[in-house]
Amino acid sequence: MDTTVLTMEWIGLALSVPVLYAAWFEYTQRNMRDAKLLAGVGAGGLLLSAAVFSL
């Protein structure tokens, strides 16, 4: 497997984790609209990274 692809996978994971943390923080502040948006983006990033890891 190409090292460039592996790097992009790890970058995707590294960006998804802070976004999910931000979603949790917004949820604790009862800002549901932003929490749902951030959770969706973070989960999408995790799913995309998982799909590329499995290829």
N, C-alpha and C positions, 0 to 999 in steps of 0.2 A: 504494500500500500504506500502511496505517495506521502511524504512527510508534510506537504502543503495541506493535504486533506485533513490529516491528523491535527495539524495546527488550527485549522478552521473549526474543527469539532470542539477542541478545547476552548477556543475563543467563544464559541456559542454557549458552552456550559458556563464559562466565567461571566458572561453577560446575563445569563438567565437567572443565576442565583441572586445577584443584587436586586434584580427586578422583582423576583418573588419575595424578597425581604421587604422591599418597598410596598408591595401589595399587602403583606401582613401588617406593616405599620399603618397603612391607610385603613385597614380593617379595624385595627384597635382604636383608631380615632373616629370610627363610625362614618367614614367617607366611603360608602358602598360603591358609588359609581366609579371612582378612581381605583378602588380595590379590585373590582371585577375586571376593569380594563388591564391593569397591571398583571393580575393573575393570568388572564388569557394570553397576554404577550409572553410572560415568563414560561407558562406551560407549553405554549407553542414552540418556544425556543428549545425547551428540553426535549420535546417530541422530535423536533427536527434533528437535533444533535444525536438522539438515540437512533433515529432512522439511518443517519449517515454512519454512525459507529457500527451498525449491524451489517452494512453493505460490504 
